Amino acid sequence: MHINPAVTIAMALSGRLPWSQVPGYVISQCIGAIVASVVLLLLLGGIPGYDVTQNGLGANGNPRNMGIGSLLGWEVVLTALFLYTIFTATRDDAPAGFAGLAIGGFLFVAHLVGAQLGDSSLNPARSLGPALVQGGDAVGVLWVFIVGPIVGGILGWLLYKTLHTD
């Protein structure tokens, strides 16, 4: 199972997930992200002096004031490499038992690098929930963290398809 619309779309394109299941997956992923963000807001409300407008809720942004094209580029590239890793690690001939390590390890490194440069997400649902609940500037840049991962996911699948024959 996956909780990322970019992964869902790429898996459907690859034939690993029936297209008929895509709407249910994506809707559930987005609702889950919004509900999780509301729960987080309620829990953080127990901290004296916490103010979502000042302290945020983990929504993506543009911490280095990059050009929007660069910010979008980081999302596309990192998500493309993420999906390439997922497809490669879950091939039928991949070593058994290592997919989680490869996928989780890549995601860890992608966020170590990407969060410093472009506030990486690689997951449209993860970006949607906090942005909608937090509001403010996060909503204005939200499209980057939706479009970038979806485009990157498709490119990652195409890269995999180009380099591997299943």
C-alpha positions in Angstrom: 0.0 0.0 0.0 1.1 3.6 -0.5 -0.1 6.9 0.8 1.2 9.1 -2.0 -0.8 10.2 -5.0 2.4 10.5 -7.1 3.1 6.8 -6.4 -0.5 5.8 -7.1 -0.5 7.5 -10.5 2.9 6.0 -11.5 1.8 2.5 -10.3 -1.4 2.8 -12.4 0.6 3.9 -15.5 2.9 0.9 -15.0 0.0 -1.5 -14.8 0.8 -2.5 -11.2 -2.4 -0.8 -10.0 -5.7 -0.9 -11.8 -6.9 2.5 -12.9 -10.3 1.8 -11.4 -8.6 2.0 -8.0 -6.8 5.3 -8.5 -9.7 7.7 -7.6 -10.3 5.8 -4.3 -6.6 5.8 -3.4 -6.1 9.5 -4.2 -9.2 10.7 -2.4 -8.4 8.6 0.6 -4.8 9.8 0.6 -5.9 13.4 0.5 -8.6 13.0 3.1 -6.2 11.2 5.4 -3.7 14.0 5.1 -6.3 16.7 5.9 -7.6 14.7 8.9 -4.0 14.1 10.2 -3.3 17.8 9.9 -6.5 18.7 11.8 -5.5 16.2 14.5 -2.0 17.7 14.6 -3.4 21.2 14.9 -5.6 20.1 17.9 -2.6 18.4 19.6 -0.4 21.4 19.1 -3.1 23.6 20.5 -2.2 22.2 23.9 1.2 23.9 23.8 0.9 27.3 25.6 1.4 30.1 23.2 1.2 28.0 20.1 -0.2 29.9 17.1 -0.6 28.2 13.8 -0.1 31.5 11.9 3.3 32.0 13.6 4.5 28.5 14.3 3.1 26.7 11.2 1.9 23.2 10.9 4.7 21.6 8.7 3.3 22.9 5.4 5.7 23.2 2.5 7.0 26.6 1.5 10.0 28.2 -0.2 12.5 28.7 2.6 15.3 30.0 0.3 13.1 32.2 -1.8 14.0 30.2 -4.9 12.5 31.0 -8.3 9.3 28.9 -8.7 10.9 27.1 -11.6 13.8 25.9 -9.4 11.4 24.9 -6.6 9.3 22.9 -9.0 12.4 21.4 -10.5 13.6 20.1 -7.2 10.2 18.4 -6.6 10.2 16.9 -10.1 13.8 15.6 -9.9 13.6 14.2 -6.4 10.2 12.5 -7.0 11.4 11.1 -10.3 14.4 9.5 -8.6 12.1 8.3 -5.7 9.8 6.5 -8.1 12.7 5.1 -10.0 14.0 3.7 -6.7 10.5 2.3 -5.9 10.1 0.5 -9.2 13.7 -0.8 -9.2 13.5 -2.0 -5.6 10.2 -3.8 -6.1 11.1 -5.6 -9.4 10.4 -9.3 -9.4 14.2 -10.0 -9.6 15.2 -7.5 -6.9 16.8 -9.0 -3.8 14.0 -10.1 -1.4 13.6 -8.1 1.8 15.5 -5.0 0.8 12.8 -2.8 -0.9 11.9 -1.0 2.4 15.5 -0.2 3.1 16.1 1.1 -0.4 12.9 3.1 -0.6 13.1 4.5 3.0 16.8 5.2 2.6 16.3 7.2 -0.6 13.4 9.1 1.0 15.6 9.9 4.0 18.4 11.2 1.7 16.0 13.1 -0.5 14.6 15.0 2.5 18.0 15.7 3.9 19.0 17.3 0.7 15.6 18.6 -0.6 14.3 20.1 2.7 17.4 22.4 2.8 17.1 23.6 -0.7 13.4 23.5 -1.8 11.4 22.3 1.2 10.9 18.9 -0.5 7.7 16.9 -0.2 7.6 14.3 -3.0 4.0 13.6 -1.9 1.0 15.8 -2.9 -1.2 14.5 -0.1 1.4 15.3 2.5 1.6 18.8 1.2 -2.2 19.3 0.7 -3.2 18.6 4.3 -1.0 21.0 6.2 -1.3 23.7 3.6 -5.1 23.7 3.8 -5.2 23.6 7.6 -2.4 26.1 8.1 -3.4 28.5 5.3 -1.5 31.6 4.5 1.5 31.5 2.1 1.5 27.7 2.1 -1.6 27.7 0.0 0.0 30.0 -2.6 2.9 27.6 -3.3 0.9 24.4 -2.8 0.5 23.8 -6.6 4.3 23.3 -6.8 4.1 20.4 -4.3 1.2 18.8 -6.1 2.3 19.2 -9.8 6.0 18.6 -9.1 5.6 15.1 -7.5 3.0 14.0 -10.1 5.2 15.0 -13.0 8.2 13.6 -11.3 6.5 10.3 -10.6 5.5 9.9 -14.2 9.1 10.7 -15.3 10.5 8.2 -12.7 8.3 5.5 -14.1 9.4 6.4 -17.7 13.0 6.3 -16.7 12.5 2.9 -15.1 10.6 1.7 -18.2 13.5 3.0 -20.4 16.3 1.3 -18.5 14.6 -2.0 -17.5 12.5 -4.6 -19.3 10.1 -6.5 -17.1 
